[in-house]
Amino acid sequence: LAQVRVVSPPPTPSQAMVRLFEQKDPEQRYYIVDGEVYDLREWIPLHPGGARWFSRSNGRDISPAIHAYHANPKATVYRILEKYKVNKADLCKDLKEITYPGMNIPPFVLPPEFDAHKEGMVPTFTYKDEGILAKVQKKLSEPVMRKKIRQMDYLFDAVAAGIFMFHLFLCFPVVYYGWIHPVLLIPLMACVRTSLAGAGHYHCHRAKTGWWDWADMLFDIQYVGAHVVTYDGHVMLHHFYTNSPADVKRTAFTGLLTIPRLWRVPVNTIHRFGNFLTGMVIRWYYFNKEAEPQHSEWPLIKHVQFFAIRGLMYAEFAWALYYGAAVVWFGQFCMTLWWNLFLIVASHDFEESETQADLTPGQDWGTFQVKHSFDMYVTGSPWVDTFLTAGLGTHRVHHLLPYQGSGFANIVSQPTVKEVCEQSGMKWDRSRSFFAERLPTLANLFLLAPAQLPGIQRKVYGKPGVAGFLEEQVSPLGWKCIASLIYTGFMGEGSI
């Protein structure tokens, strides 16, 4: 028996993380805010913004959620938190002992060596009354602006509903009767899907009730998003820990970069087709079986919405195949997919320099968010581009005020944000063109870079030059990565 114990393999990283977390917090109840510990079990079902936000954020520092999603939290949220405060001395000597080293995240979306306990992995910020966020919130809380923002949210939803009806028109009557030539129909369908993803993008930040966030499911319609998980991965991780190793957007192209350059586009396209065909349903099944705090599960309406959007996407696919429009469907699938894949990383500096992002603890939240985000445009009209960039047009406002429910609300808020930033000594940088500036840069990096393995500092196994390129294509490691990426696509991993 002693020999068996010695030669037994160590637990996998995910197993080790689960064991450590269960040991420190078997009831999954602790949340950290500004260095204090809270047991929020009783509050979870009472939270006005929905209970789902708490389902994966236990064992984390959720300070950004308190400050960035609540106006004047010291006067409101803190009074509620006080009821649930835990004496740290009764629990541990160090907060690290009750934090989850893997952030309660599936291991495939983080660098292999990630450990939240290590310095520099998870940034911490300050939220002072004289900070940019507080100043902007104060100006936007004036009755006239609040009314205007509400009106913009309703208008945004009305436009999104109209685009959705147009999408149905294109996918069924137009495909059936052939009213539009495929050369025009394919890019038109890609534009409409990207626009609907823009609506879904903002809805994934709204209260998780199933009603106010009704378009949340549209985040999936461009074959990249996965609204069943993005409420946590996108909102609670990317927005809270932008440009750090805990930012899951940094790993959006990790699987792609493991593939030899010649096969990168076709293999990743197959991977994403697998996500569409079977992967997301499998991902939904296993995600909802994972342990989570009591009362933090999805309401029934969210499950109905998940299967409604999956059913619609399957129906579109079957309809196109049955009526001889396979070329149209696969053409719009590829165009939509790659357009939106590059949009994911276009609004931040995720190129070589992103590993040098200043993550010094104690920086002002608002300053950091504005500094590390790009605004983008396609047409030059912000009202149109908020859809054609999948919600990334006024991206600096979105990162400073992630709780705002629409791109239109961000457009009318931008002059205030710009004014406060300039008064605070920050330069308001220009917007970037997605197609003319960001796309060429990102395509060069992610499609032409030598093959490399995952890591905070990626390990290159492909060599430069023609000889290195040819060697990369026949590398056993490269073909192993190809098989793995295709398999995981159909099994639901790789879903952002």
C-alpha positions as CSV (number, residue, x, y, z in Angstrom):
1,L,0.0,0.0,0.0
2,A,2.8,2.4,0.8
3,Q,4.3,1.7,-2.7
4,V,0.9,2.3,-4.3
5,R,0.7,5.7,-2.5
6,V,4.2,6.6,-3.6
7,V,3.7,5.8,-7.3
8,S,0.1,7.1,-7.6
9,P,0.0,10.2,-9.9
10,P,-0.6,13.5,-8.2
11,P,-4.1,15.1,-8.5
12,T,-4.7,17.1,-11.6
13,P,-4.6,20.9,-11.1
14,S,-8.4,21.0,-11.3
15,Q,-8.7,18.2,-8.7
16,A,-6.2,19.9,-6.4
17,M,-8.1,23.2,-6.6
18,V,-11.4,21.6,-5.8
19,R,-9.9,19.7,-2.8
20,L,-8.3,22.8,-1.4
21,F,-11.4,24.9,-1.9
22,E,-13.7,22.2,-0.2
23,Q,-11.2,22.0,2.7
24,K,-11.3,25.8,3.3
25,D,-15.0,26.4,2.5
26,P,-17.0,23.3,2.3
27,E,-20.3,25.2,2.0
28,Q,-18.9,27.6,-0.7
29,R,-20.1,30.7,1.2
30,Y,-17.2,33.1,1.5
31,Y,-16.7,36.2,-0.6
32,I,-14.1,38.9,-0.2
33,V,-14.7,42.7,-0.5
34,D,-12.1,45.3,0.2
35,G,-10.0,42.9,2.3
36,E,-13.0,41.7,4.4
37,V,-14.7,38.3,4.4
38,Y,-18.5,37.9,4.1
39,D,-20.8,34.9,4.3
40,L,-23.5,35.8,1.8
41,R,-25.6,32.6,1.8
42,E,-28.7,34.4,3.1
43,W,-28.3,37.3,0.8
44,I,-27.9,35.4,-2.5
45,P,-31.7,34.7,-3.1
46,L,-32.5,38.3,-2.1
47,H,-30.0,40.1,-4.5
48,P,-32.0,42.4,-6.7
49,G,-29.6,41.8,-9.6
50,G,-30.2,38.1,-9.6
51,A,-28.6,35.3,-7.7
52,R,-26.6,33.9,-10.6
53,W,-23.7,36.4,-10.1
54,F,-22.8,34.4,-6.9
55,S,-22.7,31.0,-8.5
56,R,-18.9,31.0,-9.4
57,S,-17.6,34.1,-7.6
58,N,-17.3,32.5,-4.2
59,G,-13.7,32.2,-3.1
60,R,-12.8,35.4,-5.0
61,D,-12.3,39.1,-4.3
62,I,-15.5,40.6,-5.7
63,S,-14.7,44.2,-4.8
64,P,-15.0,45.4,-8.4
65,A,-18.6,44.1,-8.5
66,I,-19.5,46.2,-5.5
67,H,-17.9,49.4,-6.7
68,A,-18.4,49.2,-10.5
69,Y,-22.0,47.9,-10.4
70,H,-23.5,49.9,-7.6
71,A,-23.9,53.7,-7.4
72,N,-22.5,55.0,-4.1
73,P,-22.0,51.5,-2.5
74,K,-20.7,53.0,0.8
75,A,-24.1,54.4,1.4
76,T,-26.1,51.4,0.2
77,V,-24.3,48.1,-0.3
78,Y,-22.0,48.4,2.7
79,R,-24.9,48.6,5.1
80,I,-26.1,45.3,3.8
81,L,-22.7,43.7,3.8
82,E,-22.2,44.6,7.4
83,K,-24.9,42.0,8.4
84,Y,-22.9,39.2,6.8
85,K,-19.4,40.1,7.8
86,V,-17.2,37.3,9.2
87,N,-14.4,37.7,11.7
88,K,-11.3,36.8,9.7
89,A,-9.5,35.8,12.9
90,D,-11.9,32.9,13.3
91,L,-11.2,31.6,9.8
92,C,-7.6,32.0,8.9
93,K,-4.4,34.0,9.2
94,D,-4.3,35.1,5.6
95,L,-7.0,35.7,3.0
96,K,-5.2,33.4,0.7
97,E,-6.3,30.5,2.8
98,I,-9.9,31.0,1.8
99,T,-9.5,32.1,-1.8
100,Y,-9.7,29.7,-4.6
101,P,-6.3,29.4,-6.4
102,G,-8.1,28.6,-9.7
103,M,-10.7,31.3,-9.3
104,N,-13.5,28.8,-9.7
105,I,-12.9,28.7,-13.4
106,P,-12.6,25.7,-15.7
107,P,-8.8,25.1,-16.1
108,F,-8.9,25.3,-19.9
109,V,-9.6,29.0,-19.9
110,L,-6.6,30.0,-17.8
111,P,-2.8,29.7,-18.3
112,P,-1.5,26.3,-17.1
113,E,0.6,27.9,-14.4
114,F,-2.1,30.2,-13.1
115,D,-2.4,30.5,-9.3
116,A,-4.4,33.4,-7.8
117,H,-2.3,33.2,-4.7
118,K,0.8,34.3,-6.7
119,E,1.7,38.0,-6.8
120,G,0.7,39.7,-10.1
121,M,-1.9,37.2,-11.1
122,V,-5.0,39.0,-9.9
123,P,-4.9,42.9,-9.7
124,T,-6.4,44.9,-6.9
125,F,-7.7,48.4,-7.3
126,T,-8.8,51.4,-5.2
127,Y,-12.2,53.1,-5.5
128,K,-11.8,56.5,-4.0
129,D,-14.4,59.2,-3.9
130,E,-12.2,61.4,-6.0
131,G,-11.6,58.7,-8.5
132,I,-12.8,58.8,-12.1
133,L,-15.6,56.2,-11.5
134,A,-17.1,58.1,-8.6
135,K,-17.0,61.5,-10.4
136,V,-18.7,60.1,-13.5
137,Q,-21.3,58.3,-11.5
138,K,-22.1,61.5,-9.6
139,K,-22.7,63.4,-12.9
140,L,-24.7,60.6,-14.4
141,S,-27.0,60.3,-11.3
142,E,-28.6,63.7,-12.1
143,P,-32.3,63.2,-12.9
144,V,-32.0,64.4,-16.5
145,M,-29.2,62.0,-17.3
146,R,-30.8,59.1,-15.5
147,K,-34.0,59.6,-17.5
148,K,-32.1,59.9,-20.8
149,I,-30.1,56.7,-20.1
150,R,-33.3,54.8,-19.4
151,Q,-34.8,56.1,-22.7
152,M,-31.7,55.0,-24.5
153,D,-31.9,51.5,-23.0
154,Y,-35.5,51.1,-24.2
155,L,-34.6,52.5,-27.7
156,F,-31.6,50.1,-27.9
157,D,-33.9,47.1,-27.1
158,A,-36.4,48.2,-29.7
159,V,-33.8,48.4,-32.4
160,A,-32.4,45.0,-31.3
161,A,-35.9,43.5,-31.6
162,G,-36.2,44.9,-35.1
163,I,-32.8,43.5,-36.1
164,F,-33.8,40.1,-34.7
165,M,-37.0,40.1,-36.9
166,F,-34.9,41.1,-39.9
167,H,-32.6,38.2,-39.1
168,L,-35.5,35.7,-39.1
169,F,-36.6,37.2,-42.5
170,L,-33.1,36.6,-44.0
171,C,-32.7,33.1,-42.6
172,F,-36.0,31.7,-43.7
173,P,-38.1,33.5,-46.4
174,V,-35.0,35.0,-48.2
175,V,-33.1,31.7,-48.1
176,Y,-36.2,29.8,-49.3
177,Y,-37.1,32.1,-52.2
178,G,-33.5,33.2,-53.0
179,W,-34.5,36.9,-53.1
180,I,-30.9,38.0,-52.5
181,H,-27.8,36.8,-54.3
182,P,-25.4,34.8,-52.0
183,V,-22.6,37.3,-52.7
184,L,-24.7,39.9,-50.9
185,L,-26.6,37.7,-48.5
186,I,-23.6,36.2,-46.8
187,P,-22.0,39.5,-45.6
188,L,-25.5,40.8,-44.8
189,M,-26.2,37.9,-42.6
190,A,-22.8,38.3,-40.9
191,C,-23.6,41.9,-40.2
192,V,-27.0,41.1,-38.7
193,R,-25.6,38.3,-36.5
194,T,-22.8,40.5,-35.2
195,S,-25.4,43.2,-34.5
196,L,-27.5,40.8,-32.5
197,A,-24.4,39.8,-30.6
198,G,-24.0,43.5,-29.7
199,A,-27.4,43.4,-28.1
200,G,-26.6,40.1,-26.3
201,H,-23.3,41.6,-25.1
202,Y,-25.0,44.4,-23.2
203,H,-27.7,42.1,-21.9
204,C,-25.2,39.8,-20.3
205,H,-24.3,42.7,-18.0
206,R,-27.9,43.2,-16.9
207,A,-29.7,41.8,-13.9
208,K,-29.9,38.0,-14.3
209,T,-33.7,37.6,-14.0
210,G,-34.5,36.3,-17.5
211,W,-36.7,39.3,-18.4
212,W,-34.7,42.5,-18.3
213,D,-31.8,40.5,-19.8
214,W,-34.1,38.9,-22.5
215,A,-31.5,39.3,-25.3
216,D,-28.7,37.7,-23.3
217,M,-29.1,34.6,-25.4
218,L,-28.3,36.5,-28.6
219,F,-24.7,36.7,-27.5
220,D,-24.5,33.1,-28.9
221,I,-25.8,33.8,-32.4
222,Q,-22.4,34.8,-33.8
223,Y,-21.0,31.3,-33.0
224,V,-18.4,32.6,-30.5
225,G,-20.3,33.7,-27.4
226,A,-21.7,31.4,-24.8
227,H,-24.2,33.2,-22.6
228,V,-24.6,30.2,-20.3
229,V,-21.1,31.0,-19.0
230,T,-20.3,34.6,-20.1
231,Y,-22.1,36.2,-17.1
232,D,-19.1,35.0,-15.1
233,G,-16.3,34.7,-17.6
234,H,-16.9,37.9,-19.4
235,V,-18.5,40.1,-16.7
236,M,-17.0,38.8,-13.5
237,L,-13.5,38.0,-14.8
238,H,-12.6,39.9,-18.0
239,H,-14.2,43.2,-16.8
240,F,-12.9,42.8,-13.2
241,Y,-9.3,41.7,-14.1
242,T,-8.7,43.3,-17.5
243,N,-5.3,42.6,-19.1
244,S,-4.1,40.4,-16.2
245,P,-3.5,36.6,-16.2
246,A,-7.0,36.2,-14.7
247,D,-8.6,37.9,-17.8
248,V,-10.1,35.0,-19.7
249,K,-10.1,37.1,-22.9
250,R,-6.3,36.7,-23.0
251,T,-6.8,33.0,-23.7
252,A,-9.3,33.5,-26.5
253,F,-6.7,32.4,-29.1
254,T,-4.7,30.0,-26.9
255,G,-6.0,26.9,-28.7
256,L,-5.6,28.5,-32.1
257,L,-2.0,29.3,-31.5
258,T,-1.1,25.7,-30.7
259,I,-2.0,24.7,-34.3
260,P,0.6,24.8,-37.1
261,R,0.1,27.9,-39.2
262,L,-1.1,26.1,-42.4
263,W,-4.0,24.4,-40.6
264,R,-4.9,27.2,-38.1
265,V,-7.9,28.7,-39.9
266,P,-9.6,25.4,-41.1
267,V,-9.0,23.6,-37.8
268,N,-10.3,26.4,-35.6
269,T,-13.3,26.7,-37.9
270,I,-14.0,23.0,-37.4
271,H,-13.5,23.5,-33.7
272,R,-16.1,26.3,-33.6
273,F,-18.5,24.3,-35.8
274,G,-18.2,21.5,-33.2
275,N,-19.1,24.0,-30.5
276,F,-22.2,25.0,-32.5
277,L,-23.3,21.4,-33.3
278,T,-22.8,19.6,-30.0
279,G,-20.3,21.4,-27.8
280,M,-22.5,24.1,-26.3
281,V,-25.2,21.7,-25.3
282,I,-22.7,19.5,-23.6
283,R,-21.1,22.5,-22.0
284,W,-24.5,23.6,-20.6
285,Y,-25.1,20.1,-19.2
286,Y,-21.8,19.9,-17.3
287,F,-21.8,23.5,-16.3
288,N,-25.1,23.1,-14.5
289,K,-23.9,19.9,-12.7
290,E,-20.9,21.7,-11.2
291,A,-21.1,22.5,-7.4
292,E,-22.3,26.0,-6.7
293,P,-23.7,27.9,-3.7
294,Q,-27.3,27.2,-2.7
295,H,-30.0,29.4,-4.4
296,S,-27.5,30.7,-7.1
297,E,-28.8,28.5,-9.9
298,W,-30.3,29.8,-13.1
299,P,-34.0,30.6,-13.1
300,L,-36.1,28.3,-15.3
301,I,-36.6,31.0,-17.9
302,K,-32.8,31.1,-18.6
303,H,-32.8,27.4,-19.5
304,V,-35.7,28.0,-21.8
305,Q,-33.9,30.8,-23.5
306,F,-30.8,28.7,-23.9
307,F,-32.6,25.9,-25.7
308,A,-34.7,28.5,-27.7
309,I,-31.6,30.1,-29.2
310,R,-29.9,26.7,-29.8
311,G,-33.1,25.4,-31.4
312,L,-33.3,28.5,-33.6
313,M,-29.7,28.1,-34.7
314,Y,-30.2,24.4,-35.5
315,A,-33.4,25.3,-37.5
316,E,-31.5,27.9,-39.5
317,F,-28.8,25.3,-40.3
318,A,-31.3,22.5,-41.3
319,W,-33.5,24.9,-43.3
320,A,-30.5,26.1,-45.4
321,L,-29.3,22.5,-46.0
322,Y,-32.8,21.3,-47.0
323,Y,-33.5,24.1,-49.4
324,G,-30.1,23.9,-51.1
325,A,-28.5,26.9,-49.4
326,A,-25.6,25.1,-47.8
327,V,-23.1,27.5,-49.4
328,V,-24.9,30.5,-47.9
329,W,-25.0,29.0,-44.5
330,F,-21.4,27.9,-44.3
331,G,-20.3,31.2,-46.0
332,Q,-22.1,33.3,-43.4
333,F,-20.9,30.9,-40.6
334,C,-17.2,31.4,-41.5
335,M,-17.5,35.2,-42.1
336,T,-19.4,35.8,-38.8
337,L,-17.2,33.5,-36.9
338,W,-13.9,35.1,-37.8
339,W,-15.2,38.6,-37.7
340,N,-16.4,38.1,-34.1
341,L,-13.3,36.1,-33.1
342,F,-11.1,39.0,-33.9
343,L,-13.6,41.5,-32.3
344,I,-13.0,39.7,-29.0
345,V,-9.4,40.8,-28.7
346,A,-9.6,44.0,-30.8
347,S,-10.7,46.3,-28.1
348,H,-7.7,45.7,-25.8
349,D,-4.0,45.5,-26.3
350,F,-3.6,41.7,-26.3
351,E,-0.6,41.8,-28.6
352,E,3.0,41.2,-27.4
353,S,2.9,44.3,-25.2
354,E,0.0,43.0,-23.1
355,T,2.3,40.9,-21.0
356,Q,3.9,44.2,-19.9
357,A,0.6,45.7,-18.5
358,D,1.2,47.6,-15.3
359,L,-0.6,45.5,-12.6
360,T,0.8,47.4,-9.6
361,P,-1.7,47.0,-6.7
362,G,-3.7,50.0,-5.6
363,Q,-4.3,51.7,-9.0
364,D,-7.5,53.6,-9.5
365,W,-10.2,51.4,-11.0
366,G,-11.5,53.9,-13.4
367,T,-8.2,55.1,-14.7
368,F,-7.0,51.6,-15.4
369,Q,-10.2,50.6,-17.3
370,V,-10.1,53.7,-19.5
371,K,-6.4,53.4,-20.1
372,H,-6.5,49.7,-21.2
373,S,-9.5,49.8,-23.5
374,F,-10.0,50.9,-27.1
375,D,-13.0,52.5,-28.8
376,M,-13.6,51.0,-32.3
377,Y,-15.6,51.9,-35.4
378,V,-16.7,50.3,-38.6
379,T,-18.8,52.9,-40.3
380,G,-17.9,56.0,-38.2
381,S,-21.5,56.4,-36.8
382,P,-21.5,55.3,-33.1
383,W,-25.2,54.4,-33.3
384,V,-24.5,51.9,-36.0
385,D,-21.1,50.8,-34.8
386,T,-22.4,49.8,-31.3
387,F,-24.0,46.9,-33.2
388,L,-21.4,46.2,-35.9
389,T,-18.6,46.0,-33.3
390,A,-20.7,43.6,-31.2
391,G,-21.1,46.3,-28.5
392,L,-17.4,47.5,-28.5
393,G,-17.9,50.9,-30.1
394,T,-17.8,53.0,-27.0
395,H,-15.7,50.5,-25.2
396,R,-14.0,52.8,-22.7
397,V,-17.3,53.9,-21.3
398,H,-18.4,50.3,-21.2
399,H,-15.4,49.2,-19.2
400,L,-15.7,52.2,-16.8
401,L,-19.5,51.7,-16.4
402,P,-20.1,48.0,-17.1
403,Y,-23.5,48.1,-15.4
404,Q,-25.0,50.3,-18.1
405,G,-27.5,48.3,-20.1
406,S,-27.0,49.4,-23.7
407,G,-24.6,50.8,-26.2
408,F,-26.9,53.8,-26.7
409,A,-26.7,54.6,-23.0
410,N,-22.9,54.6,-23.4
411,I,-23.0,56.9,-26.4
412,V,-24.9,59.6,-24.4
413,S,-22.6,59.1,-21.4
414,Q,-19.4,59.4,-23.4
415,P,-19.2,63.2,-23.3
416,T,-19.4,63.1,-19.5
417,V,-16.7,60.4,-19.2
418,K,-14.4,62.2,-21.6
419,E,-14.8,65.5,-19.7
420,V,-14.0,63.8,-16.3
421,C,-11.0,62.0,-17.8
422,E,-9.5,65.1,-19.3
423,Q,-10.1,67.1,-16.1
424,S,-8.2,64.3,-14.3
425,G,-5.2,64.7,-16.7
426,M,-5.9,61.7,-18.9
427,K,-5.6,62.0,-22.7
428,W,-8.7,60.9,-24.5
429,D,-7.3,58.8,-27.3
430,R,-8.9,58.4,-30.7
431,S,-11.1,55.5,-31.8
432,R,-9.5,52.7,-33.8
433,S,-10.8,51.3,-37.1
434,F,-11.6,47.6,-36.7
435,F,-11.0,46.7,-40.4
436,A,-8.2,49.1,-41.3
437,E,-6.2,49.0,-38.1
438,R,-7.0,46.3,-35.6
439,L,-7.8,43.4,-37.9
440,P,-4.6,43.4,-39.9
441,T,-2.5,43.6,-36.7
442,L,-4.3,40.8,-35.0
443,A,-4.5,38.6,-38.1
444,N,-0.7,38.9,-38.5
445,L,-0.1,38.0,-34.9
446,F,-2.6,35.2,-34.4
447,L,-2.6,33.6,-37.8
448,L,1.1,34.0,-38.8
449,A,2.9,33.6,-35.5
450,P,4.9,30.4,-35.0
451,A,2.9,27.6,-33.2
452,Q,3.2,27.9,-29.4
453,L,1.9,26.2,-26.3
454,P,-0.2,27.8,-23.6
455,G,1.3,29.8,-20.8
456,I,1.5,33.3,-19.3
457,Q,4.7,33.5,-21.4
458,R,3.8,31.2,-24.3
459,K,6.3,28.5,-25.3
460,V,7.0,28.6,-29.0
461,Y,7.6,25.2,-30.6
462,G,7.3,26.5,-34.2
463,K,10.5,28.0,-35.7
464,P,10.8,31.1,-37.9
465,G,11.7,30.9,-41.6
466,V,10.6,28.6,-44.4
467,A,12.3,25.6,-42.9
468,G,10.7,26.2,-39.5
469,F,7.3,26.6,-41.2
470,L,7.6,23.3,-43.0
471,E,8.8,21.5,-40.0
472,E,5.9,22.8,-37.9
473,Q,3.4,21.3,-40.3
474,V,4.6,17.8,-39.8
475,S,5.4,18.1,-36.1
476,P,3.8,15.2,-34.0
477,L,3.1,17.8,-31.3
478,G,1.3,20.0,-33.9
479,W,-0.9,17.1,-35.0
480,K,-1.7,16.2,-31.4
481,C,-2.8,19.8,-30.9
482,I,-5.0,19.6,-34.0
483,A,-6.8,16.4,-32.8
484,S,-7.2,17.9,-29.3
485,L,-8.7,21.2,-30.5
486,I,-11.2,19.4,-32.8
487,Y,-12.2,17.0,-30.1
488,T,-12.7,19.6,-27.4
489,G,-14.8,21.8,-29.8
490,F,-17.4,19.0,-30.2
491,M,-17.2,18.3,-26.4
492,G,-17.8,21.9,-25.3
493,E,-14.4,23.1,-24.2
494,G,-12.9,26.2,-25.7
495,S,-16.3,28.0,-25.3
496,I,-15.5,31.4,-24.0
